[in-house]
């Protein structure tokens, strides 16, 4: 059947582990024409998630009076270019499914899908922090550091997904061979060292106390020795891990997102921490705070077309 819709709007879906968010953006503005969220309810299975996405899209149609023509979708995990199946998703029921094909069939429109970190990177490159700070950037690396660690690469304004569909996945490079086992099967990968839960676990191992990272950060600013050890672990290991990315990609900018990305010292201490690992005499890559907040994922999905 023919695809219906208005070419002057951009439609995006952010398919998260706990929520599904949809947005309709006008062609030249970041002020949504419509925005809607529903719970993912992943425990109810794959078909239910597709139904929830369909409800979000129908709600957006009702709110705008338009029919969708094409929709960008940000997902956990990525589509394997060789098999067409979703992989590496922490929403496990999505793995090994032809998610993009099934969603296009269910929604009766064109679907373009990308990893949620890629969507974050694309949104901040085109609409957020990057154009504010840099003129004509060629390469941007977008970082998500929260409950996990992910990354996305944007080259000349387009997402770069790579031969295996895993470009930007720095969170699963091994950083500490003696570290904790990750769900990915490796031990001591970046995610198991500097993700929020990993830093909280480290503090618990040092003190026997369970605290959220925000409270631990408050304690290191008050001078608590164990909290300062957590700070040192975060800053030194972040610098080591991101320096590998900078040495390989040599990006114009790195944008830090996620809850851990709110830590002030990542910005104030970045250059001096990264320099010992850098294959250059200076650091000209700009480390940027995101500006789009939790809108970045769904805005980036809308920008995929």
N, C-alpha and C positions, 0 to 999 in steps of 0.2 A: 504494500500500500504506500502511497506517497507520504513523505514526511511533512508534517504541518508545523507552522510556527511563525514567529516574527524574527527576522534577521537582525533587528536593531536591539535585541536583548541577549544577555548571556545567562545561561542557566547552569547552576552548579549544585552538586550533592557532596557532602562530606560524610562518608560512611564510617563512623567511629565505633569503638567497641561498646559504648554505652548509649550513644545518641546518634541519630541521623539528622543532619541539618541540610536544608535546601535554601537556595537564594536565587533570585532573579535580579540581575543588574542591568541598568541601562548601558548603552554602548560606551558612553564617555563619562561615567560617574561611579563612585563607590558607594553612593547612597542607594540601598536596595529598594526595588519596587515592591518586593515581597520577601519574607523570610519566615521559615517554619522549622520547628524541631519536633521529633518524636523519639521515644526510646527505641534502641536497637532491639532489645529483648533477644539477644543472641542465643540464650538457652533454649529458645523455642525452635531453633534450627534454621537451615538455609532458606527454605521457601518462605518462612515467616519474615526473614530479613528483606527478601525481595518484595514482599507485600507491604512492609513498612515503607520502603523506598517509594513504591507506587502511591501510597497514601500521601506522602510528602509532596510528590510531584502533582498529584491531583489537587492538593490544597493550594499549591502555588498557582495552578491554572485558575482556580476559582478566585484567588486573590487578585490576579492580574487581568483576567479575562482573555488570556492568550493560551494557545496551544504550544507545547514544547516542540522545538524543531531538532535541537541537538543538545545534549547534556554532558558536561564534564563531571567525572566522578573521582573523588579522592578516596583511596582505600588503604587500610593497613595491608602490608604485603605488596606484591607486584605480579603482573601477568608475565609468565614465562614465554618469551618469544618463540620458543621451539614447540612447546606443547599447547599453548593457549590457555593453560590452567593457572589459577591464582596460587601463589606460593608465599611462604614466610609471613603469613598473617597470624597475629596473636588472637584474632577471632577465628578459632580453629575450624569451625564448620564451613568457612569460606575457602579453605585450602583444597586444592585439587578439583575445583569447580571452574566451569567456563563462565565466570561471573560477568564479564563484559558482554558476552553473547546473550546470556540469559536475561540480563537487564535490558539490553536493546530490544529483545523480543517482548519482554513484559511491558516496556514503556512505549514500544512502537516508535522509536526515534533513534537517531544516531547517538552512540555513546562513545566517549573517549575517556579512558581510565588511566590514572597515574597514582603512584604511591603518595600517601598523605604528606610526607616530608617534601616530596617534589612540588606538591601544590603549595605548601608553605613557602618554599623558596621562590616559586614563580610569582606568587602574590606580592611578596616583599620586594621582588625585583622590579615588577611592573607598576605596582600601586602603592608600595609602602616605603620602607626605610631607604632602599638603595637609590631611587631617583632623587630623594632629598639630599643625599650626601655626595653622589658621584654622577658625573656627566658621561653618558655613553659607556656604561660598563659592558664588558664582553663576557666575563665569567663571574658567576656568583655561586657561593656555596651556602646553602641554608641548613642550619643545624636545629634539630629538636632534641633537647635534653630535659626529660621529665621522668616519667615512670620507666621509660626506655631511652635509648639514644639512636637517633636516625639522622639522615642527611639527604639533601637533594641538590642537584647541579642544574644550573640554568646557563645556557650558552647562547649569546645573541638573542636573548628574549624567549628562548624555547627550552623546555625540559629536555635534558639529556639522560636517557634511560639506560643506554649501554647494551652490549651484545647479549647479556644474560638477563637484562631487566633489573639489575641490582646496582646501577651506578649511584654513588653517594652513600652506600651502606657502610660507613666507617665505624658504626657502632658495634660491628661484629668482627673487627680486626682484633687480634690477640694483643693485649697490653701488659698482662701479668700472667705468666704461665702457671703460677702457683695459686691463682685466684679461684673464685667460685665458679661452679658449673653453670652455664647459661642454657636456656631452652633451645638455643641454636645448636647445641652439642659441643661447643668449644668451652674451654675453661679460661677465665680471666680476660674475656673480651672487654672492649671499652664500656659496653653497657653494664657489665658486672663490676666496674670500678667507679664510674662517675655518674651513673644514673641516680636519681633521687633515692630510691629504695636501697641502692647499694651503699650510698654514703650514710644513710640512716643505719643500715646494718653494721657498717664499720664503727660508727659511734657506739652502738649497742655492744659490739665486741670489746671495745675499750672500757666501757663504763658499766655495762649491765642495765643501762637505762634505755627506754624506747622514747624517742622524740622525733617530731617532724623536722625536716631539714631547715625550715624557716627558724625554728626555735634553736637549733644547733648553731645557725649563723649568728643569732643574737648572742649566744654564749661565747662564740669565739671573739666577737667584738668586745665582750666584757673581760676577755683574757683567760677563759677557762682552758687549761692545757689540753685536755682531750678533744675539745671542740676545735682548738687550733690545729691539732693533728688532722682532723677531718678537712679543715680549710686547706692545709698544705697538700693533702692527698688530692683534693679536687683541682687546685690550681696547677700543681706540677703535672698531674696525669692528663688534665685537659690540654695543657701546653704541649706535652709530648705527642698526644694523639692528633691534635689539630695541626701540628707542624708537619706531620706526614702528608696530610691533605694539601697544605699550602705548598710543600715542596713538589708535589705531583701536579696539582692543578694550577698553581700560581694565580689564584683568583683576585679580582679587583676588590671583592668584599666577602666577608663571612658574616652572616646574620644569625644571631643566637635566639632561639625560641624555646618554649617549654618552661616549666617551673624552675629548673636549675639555672636556666638562662637569665633569670631575674637577679642572680647573685651579683652584687655590685662589683666585687673584686675581679670578676672575669673581665671586666672592661678596664678597670684602673690598673690592673697588674698584667694585662695581656702581653704587651710588647716585651717586657723584661723577662717574662716567663717563656715565651716562645723562642726568643732569639738564640738561646744556646743550641736549639735543635734545628735551626733554619740554615739552609744552604745559601746564605746571602748575608751581606754585611748590614742590611737594614730590613725592617718590616714595613712595606708600603701597602700591604693588604689592610683594608679598613675593617675593624671589628665593630659591628653595628647592633644596636638594640632594635627589635622589631617594633613596628608602629601600628600594626593591624590587630593585635591582640588575638582573641580566639576566632576572629573573622578570617584569618589568613587562609586556613585550610579550605573553607568553602568558596572564598573569593578566588583562590588559585584554581580550584576545580572549574569554576565558571570561565576562567581564562584559558583553559586547555584548548578550546577551539579558536 
